[in-house]
Amino acid sequence: MDNAIEVKGLRKIFAGPKGAKTEVLRGVDFNVRKGEIFALLGSNGAGKTTTINILSTLLKSDEGTATVNGFDLASQPEKVRRTISLTGQFAAVDEILTGRENIILIAKLRNIPKPAQLADSMLERFGLIGAANKAAGTYSGGMKRRLDIAMSLAGEPAVIFLDEPTTGLDPEGRLEVWKTVKELADGGTTILLTTQYLEEAEQLAGRIAILHDGKIIANGTLEELKKLFPATKVEYIEKQPTLEEIFLAIIGKKENK
């Protein structure tokens, strides 16, 4: 299967006060296949958002190479931007505008024909048609996030970057977003999401990479990651390890070396 994203040796160093430097990414390698949901899992400060910002051309890496949809990040950033969409940690909607107006605005900025028709189609697709003419500021957290993702899809990007897509949402809102992400992947969209929620990665991702201290320390399907966990414990019944147990065990191994 062809890769939508290929990352090799990605490094990023930020300058701090008094000349101090912090190496946030220390040689990150991974690939994302076309049409899959790939989760970049890690604690706060692991480098997840920095990775997303580099791949979406908001930041430049200090070393390493990356391609998105076959375009080189360093030499073809404009072509990369034409084929991607980025949804940040917080919904970037104009709360004064209605849901329909938000989508129409983005469609016009992207020179998409028939923006009103597109807005109605996206609102219906994301279950927001009943709130189409209400100010986005009146939406629940889950509704705002769905509107945010709908806006991101204007122009049908091949790859969507979701940075902590359910941050701050209640359980119901989180489930709404999960459903939306699964539907996008079912439609052939490639999704790279970052999360610190272990259950989120377990529920959504076909493959999971664990980013720790600026490096990918494990990468694979949930079943492959389970093999890195100690032998199954037998209590009254055979108990399979959860992703949380796998994550903590892998992190602990690295820190003990």
Secondary structure as a PSIPRED ss2 file (coil, helix, strand):
# PSIPRED VFORMAT (PSIPRED V4.0)

   1 M C   1.000  0.000  0.000
   2 D C   1.000  0.000  0.000
   3 N E   0.000  0.000  1.000
   4 A E   0.000  0.000  1.000
   5 I E   0.000  0.000  1.000
   6 E E   0.000  0.000  1.000
   7 V E   0.000  0.000  1.000
   8 K E   0.000  0.000  1.000
   9 G E   0.000  0.000  1.000
  10 L E   0.000  0.000  1.000
  11 R E   0.000  0.000  1.000
  12 K E   0.000  0.000  1.000
  13 I E   0.000  0.000  1.000
  14 F E   0.000  0.000  1.000
  15 A E   0.000  0.000  1.000
  16 G C   1.000  0.000  0.000
  17 P H   0.000  1.000  0.000
  18 K H   0.000  1.000  0.000
  19 G H   0.000  1.000  0.000
  20 A C   1.000  0.000  0.000
  21 K E   0.000  0.000  1.000
  22 T E   0.000  0.000  1.000
  23 E E   0.000  0.000  1.000
  24 V E   0.000  0.000  1.000
  25 L E   0.000  0.000  1.000
  26 R E   0.000  0.000  1.000
  27 G E   0.000  0.000  1.000
  28 V E   0.000  0.000  1.000
  29 D E   0.000  0.000  1.000
  30 F E   0.000  0.000  1.000
  31 N E   0.000  0.000  1.000
  32 V E   0.000  0.000  1.000
  33 R E   0.000  0.000  1.000
  34 K C   1.000  0.000  0.000
  35 G C   1.000  0.000  0.000
  36 E C   1.000  0.000  0.000
  37 I E   0.000  0.000  1.000
  38 F E   0.000  0.000  1.000
  39 A E   0.000  0.000  1.000
  40 L E   0.000  0.000  1.000
  41 L E   0.000  0.000  1.000
  42 G C   1.000  0.000  0.000
  43 S C   1.000  0.000  0.000
  44 N C   1.000  0.000  0.000
  45 G C   1.000  0.000  0.000
  46 A C   1.000  0.000  0.000
  47 G C   1.000  0.000  0.000
  48 K H   0.000  1.000  0.000
  49 T H   0.000  1.000  0.000
  50 T H   0.000  1.000  0.000
  51 T H   0.000  1.000  0.000
  52 I H   0.000  1.000  0.000
  53 N H   0.000  1.000  0.000
  54 I H   0.000  1.000  0.000
  55 L H   0.000  1.000  0.000
  56 S C   1.000  0.000  0.000
  57 T C   1.000  0.000  0.000
  58 L C   1.000  0.000  0.000
  59 L C   1.000  0.000  0.000
  60 K C   1.000  0.000  0.000
  61 S C   1.000  0.000  0.000
  62 D C   1.000  0.000  0.000
  63 E E   0.000  0.000  1.000
  64 G E   0.000  0.000  1.000
  65 T E   0.000  0.000  1.000
  66 A E   0.000  0.000  1.000
  67 T E   0.000  0.000  1.000
  68 V E   0.000  0.000  1.000
  69 N C   1.000  0.000  0.000
  70 G C   1.000  0.000  0.000
  71 F E   0.000  0.000  1.000
  72 D E   0.000  0.000  1.000
  73 L C   1.000  0.000  0.000
  74 A C   1.000  0.000  0.000
  75 S C   1.000  0.000  0.000
  76 Q C   1.000  0.000  0.000
  77 P H   0.000  1.000  0.000
  78 E H   0.000  1.000  0.000
  79 K H   0.000  1.000  0.000
  80 V H   0.000  1.000  0.000
  81 R H   0.000  1.000  0.000
  82 R H   0.000  1.000  0.000
  83 T C   1.000  0.000  0.000
  84 I E   0.000  0.000  1.000
  85 S E   0.000  0.000  1.000
  86 L E   0.000  0.000  1.000
  87 T E   0.000  0.000  1.000
  88 G C   1.000  0.000  0.000
  89 Q C   1.000  0.000  0.000
  90 F C   1.000  0.000  0.000
  91 A C   1.000  0.000  0.000
  92 A C   1.000  0.000  0.000
  93 V C   1.000  0.000  0.000
  94 D C   1.000  0.000  0.000
  95 E C   1.000  0.000  0.000
  96 I C   1.000  0.000  0.000
  97 L C   1.000  0.000  0.000
  98 T E   0.000  0.000  1.000
  99 G H   0.000  1.000  0.000
 100 R H   0.000  1.000  0.000
 101 E H   0.000  1.000  0.000
 102 N H   0.000  1.000  0.000
 103 I H   0.000  1.000  0.000
 104 I H   0.000  1.000  0.000
 105 L H   0.000  1.000  0.000
 106 I H   0.000  1.000  0.000
 107 A H   0.000  1.000  0.000
 108 K H   0.000  1.000  0.000
 109 L H   0.000  1.000  0.000
 110 R C   1.000  0.000  0.000
 111 N C   1.000  0.000  0.000
 112 I C   1.000  0.000  0.000
 113 P C   1.000  0.000  0.000
 114 K C   1.000  0.000  0.000
 115 P H   0.000  1.000  0.000
 116 A H   0.000  1.000  0.000
 117 Q H   0.000  1.000  0.000
 118 L H   0.000  1.000  0.000
 119 A H   0.000  1.000  0.000
 120 D H   0.000  1.000  0.000
 121 S H   0.000  1.000  0.000
 122 M H   0.000  1.000  0.000
 123 L H   0.000  1.000  0.000
 124 E H   0.000  1.000  0.000
 125 R H   0.000  1.000  0.000
 126 F C   1.000  0.000  0.000
 127 G C   1.000  0.000  0.000
 128 L C   1.000  0.000  0.000
 129 I H   0.000  1.000  0.000
 130 G H   0.000  1.000  0.000
 131 A H   0.000  1.000  0.000
 132 A C   1.000  0.000  0.000
 133 N C   1.000  0.000  0.000
 134 K C   1.000  0.000  0.000
 135 A E   0.000  0.000  1.000
 136 A H   0.000  1.000  0.000
 137 G H   0.000  1.000  0.000
 138 T H   0.000  1.000  0.000
 139 Y C   1.000  0.000  0.000
 140 S C   1.000  0.000  0.000
 141 G H   0.000  1.000  0.000
 142 G H   0.000  1.000  0.000
 143 M H   0.000  1.000  0.000
 144 K H   0.000  1.000  0.000
 145 R H   0.000  1.000  0.000
 146 R H   0.000  1.000  0.000
 147 L H   0.000  1.000  0.000
 148 D H   0.000  1.000  0.000
 149 I H   0.000  1.000  0.000
 150 A H   0.000  1.000  0.000
 151 M H   0.000  1.000  0.000
 152 S H   0.000  1.000  0.000
 153 L C   1.000  0.000  0.000
 154 A C   1.000  0.000  0.000
 155 G C   1.000  0.000  0.000
 156 E C   1.000  0.000  0.000
 157 P C   1.000  0.000  0.000
 158 A C   1.000  0.000  0.000
 159 V E   0.000  0.000  1.000
 160 I E   0.000  0.000  1.000
 161 F E   0.000  0.000  1.000
 162 L E   0.000  0.000  1.000
 163 D E   0.000  0.000  1.000
 164 E C   1.000  0.000  0.000
 165 P C   1.000  0.000  0.000
 166 T C   1.000  0.000  0.000
 167 T C   1.000  0.000  0.000
 168 G C   1.000  0.000  0.000
 169 L C   1.000  0.000  0.000
 170 D C   1.000  0.000  0.000
 171 P H   0.000  1.000  0.000
 172 E H   0.000  1.000  0.000
 173 G H   0.000  1.000  0.000
 174 R H   0.000  1.000  0.000
 175 L H   0.000  1.000  0.000
 176 E H   0.000  1.000  0.000
 177 V H   0.000  1.000  0.000
 178 W H   0.000  1.000  0.000
 179 K H   0.000  1.000  0.000
 180 T H   0.000  1.000  0.000
 181 V H   0.000  1.000  0.000
 182 K H   0.000  1.000  0.000
 183 E H   0.000  1.000  0.000
 184 L H   0.000  1.000  0.000
 185 A H   0.000  1.000  0.000
 186 D H   0.000  1.000  0.000
 187 G C   1.000  0.000  0.000
 188 G C   1.000  0.000  0.000
 189 T C   1.000  0.000  0.000
 190 T E   0.000  0.000  1.000
 191 I E   0.000  0.000  1.000
 192 L E   0.000  0.000  1.000
 193 L E   0.000  0.000  1.000
 194 T E   0.000  0.000  1.000
 195 T E   0.000  0.000  1.000
 196 Q C   1.000  0.000  0.000
 197 Y C   1.000  0.000  0.000
 198 L H   0.000  1.000  0.000
 199 E H   0.000  1.000  0.000
 200 E H   0.000  1.000  0.000
 201 A H   0.000  1.000  0.000
 202 E H   0.000  1.000  0.000
 203 Q H   0.000  1.000  0.000
 204 L H   0.000  1.000  0.000
 205 A C   1.000  0.000  0.000
 206 G C   1.000  0.000  0.000
 207 R E   0.000  0.000  1.000
 208 I E   0.000  0.000  1.000
 209 A E   0.000  0.000  1.000
 210 I E   0.000  0.000  1.000
 211 L E   0.000  0.000  1.000
 212 H E   0.000  0.000  1.000
 213 D C   1.000  0.000  0.000
 214 G C   1.000  0.000  0.000
 215 K E   0.000  0.000  1.000
 216 I E   0.000  0.000  1.000
 217 I E   0.000  0.000  1.000
 218 A E   0.000  0.000  1.000
 219 N E   0.000  0.000  1.000
 220 G E   0.000  0.000  1.000
 221 T C   1.000  0.000  0.000
 222 L H   0.000  1.000  0.000
 223 E H   0.000  1.000  0.000
 224 E H   0.000  1.000  0.000
 225 L H   0.000  1.000  0.000
 226 K H   0.000  1.000  0.000
 227 K C   1.000  0.000  0.000
 228 L C   1.000  0.000  0.000
 229 F C   1.000  0.000  0.000
 230 P C   1.000  0.000  0.000
 231 A C   1.000  0.000  0.000
 232 T C   1.000  0.000  0.000
 233 K E   0.000  0.000  1.000
 234 V E   0.000  0.000  1.000
 235 E C   1.000  0.000  0.000
 236 Y C   1.000  0.000  0.000
 237 I C   1.000  0.000  0.000
 238 E E   0.000  0.000  1.000
 239 K E   0.000  0.000  1.000
 240 Q C   1.000  0.000  0.000
 241 P C   1.000  0.000  0.000
 242 T C   1.000  0.000  0.000
 243 L H   0.000  1.000  0.000
 244 E H   0.000  1.000  0.000
 245 E H   0.000  1.000  0.000
 246 I H   0.000  1.000  0.000
 247 F H   0.000  1.000  0.000
 248 L H   0.000  1.000  0.000
 249 A H   0.000  1.000  0.000
 250 I H   0.000  1.000  0.000
 251 I H   0.000  1.000  0.000
 252 G H   0.000  1.000  0.000
 253 K H   0.000  1.000  0.000
 254 K H   0.000  1.000  0.000
 255 E H   0.000  1.000  0.000
 256 N H   0.000  1.000  0.000
 257 K C   1.000  0.000  0.000
